[in-house]
Amino acid sequence: MNLKNECKICLYHQIKRFLNGKNEEILDVIKNKIEKLDTNLPPPQAAIKIYEILAKNLKCDDPYKQIKQDSINLAKIISKTLRANTLSQALKASVIGNAIDYGSQNSEDIQYALQKTMNEEFAINDIDKFKNALLRAKNILFIADNAGENYFDEILLRFIKQHYDITITYAVRGKPIINDLTLNDIKEHKSLFEICNVIDSGVPSPGFIYDFANDEAKKYFDNASIIFAKGMGNFECLESIKDKRLFLLFKIKCSVVSEFTGQIQNKLIFLNNY
């Protein structure tokens, strides 16, 4: 999926919201760089250089560190209110991490998002194909998304471990970028390490790009019975790979992905990508 003009506008506004009226000179530099981005790249790959400029100018390797920690703290609390008795419920619990506004201070907003997602039907739902794949699978590579979602992912991963004899590898980003999950972010999430082999993928973009992965992540990708990727950034980078092993779980958050998938914005998608 290639970068569109709408993606450039979105990227600019992401940076602008983060800077919140400060460091206008950084915003000017970034705006100029965004205008020159290669539209043949998937949006997450294009974002790498932009967030490198942000980090360099702020003299901070992980500008979103506090935002990520706040998200993780909130997710740890609210994920405990969820129960999954079926695979469908477990998938919805996992994708809830994509649906919550972690910046909201309103508990009613959060509860509404939880209930809405758990009661919502997937616009594309390949759960039957996933069930069949699980019956045959020896191992899963689970490609993670944003900070905080790890606690919702654990609900799905525990369900799989309880019902299937499968080894799970959980891959996070190779370095900080936006609010994506890294090894450093989840070092206190001990229960996740108990059920998964957690690895650093080496990927520096907010979406899994095979060519950027380290040798370990490539090995797990190549040998996985199932490749499971969470979030829209991973979809944008992996949708061109048509592979029966590949399952993509995400919420449509923008008009570009809505148009690309032919589905309405804000819908939930669980796609076997082949």
JOJO-V532905 format. One record per backbone hydrogen bond with DSSP energy under -1.0 kcal/mol. NH is the residue of the N-H (numbers start at 0). CO is the residue of the C=O. E is the energy in kcal/mol with one decimal. If there is no record, write none. Layout:
BEGIN
[[NH	CO	E] [NH	CO	E]]
END
This chain:
BEGIN
[[2	40	-2.4] [7	3	-1.5] [8	4	-2.0] [9	5	-2.3] [10	6	-2.6] [11	7	-2.3] [12	8	-2.2] [13	9	-2.1] [14	10	-1.9] [15	11	-2.5] [16	12	-2.5] [17	13	-1.9] [18	14	-2.6] [19	15	-1.7] [21	18	-1.8] [26	22	-1.6] [27	23	-2.1] [28	24	-1.8] [29	25	-2.5] [30	26	-2.6] [31	27	-1.9] [32	28	-1.8] [33	29	-2.8] [34	30	-1.8] [36	33	-1.6] [40	37	-1.4] [45	41	-2.0] [46	42	-1.6] [47	44	-1.0] [50	46	-2.4] [51	47	-1.8] [52	48	-2.0] [53	49	-1.9] [54	50	-2.3] [55	51	-2.5] [56	52	-2.5] [57	53	-1.9] [59	54	-2.4] [64	61	-1.9] [67	63	-2.8] [68	64	-2.3] [69	65	-2.5] [70	66	-2.0] [71	67	-2.5] [72	68	-2.5] [73	69	-2.2] [74	70	-2.8] [75	71	-2.3] [76	72	-1.1] [77	73	-2.5] [78	74	-2.4] [80	77	-1.4] [81	78	-1.5] [89	85	-2.0] [90	86	-2.4] [91	87	-2.2] [92	88	-2.4] [93	89	-2.0] [94	90	-2.4] [95	91	-1.4] [96	93	-1.1] [97	94	-1.5] [99	95	-1.7] [103	100	-1.7] [109	105	-1.6] [110	106	-2.6] [111	107	-2.2] [112	108	-2.1] [113	109	-2.3] [114	110	-2.6] [115	111	-2.8] [116	112	-2.2] [117	113	-2.3] [118	114	-1.5] [122	267	-2.7] [125	269	-2.1] [129	125	-1.8] [130	126	-2.7] [131	127	-2.0] [132	128	-2.2] [133	129	-2.6] [134	130	-1.6] [136	132	-1.5] [139	166	-2.5] [140	225	-2.7] [141	168	-3.5] [142	227	-3.5] [143	170	-2.7] [146	178	-3.0] [148	145	-1.3] [150	147	-1.2] [152	148	-2.9] [153	149	-1.7] [155	151	-1.1] [156	152	-2.8] [157	153	-2.7] [158	154	-1.6] [159	155	-2.3] [160	156	-2.4] [161	157	-2.2] [162	158	-1.4] [163	159	-2.1] [165	163	-1.5] [166	137	-2.3] [168	139	-2.8] [169	196	-2.2] [170	141	-3.0] [171	198	-2.4] [172	180	-2.5] [173	202	-3.1] [179	176	-2.1] [180	144	-2.6] [185	181	-1.1] [188	185	-1.7] [189	187	-1.9] [191	188	-1.0] [192	188	-1.1] [193	189	-1.1] [195	191	-1.4] [196	167	-2.6] [198	169	-2.6] [200	171	-2.7] [206	204	-1.3] [211	208	-1.7] [212	209	-1.4] [213	200	-2.8] [217	213	-2.4] [218	214	-2.2] [219	215	-2.1] [220	216	-2.6] [221	217	-2.9] [222	218	-1.9] [225	138	-1.4] [226	244	-3.1] [227	140	-3.2] [228	246	-2.8] [229	142	-2.4] [230	248	-2.6] [234	230	-1.6] [235	231	-2.7] [236	232	-1.3] [237	233	-1.9] [238	234	-2.3] [240	237	-2.2] [242	272	-2.6] [245	242	-2.0] [246	226	-3.1] [247	270	-2.9] [248	228	-2.5] [249	268	-2.1] [251	266	-2.7] [257	253	-1.9] [258	254	-2.6] [259	255	-2.2] [260	256	-2.5] [261	257	-1.6] [262	257	-1.3] [265	251	-2.9] [266	263	-1.5] [268	249	-3.0] [269	123	-2.7] [270	247	-2.6] [272	245	-2.5] [273	271	-1.8]]
END
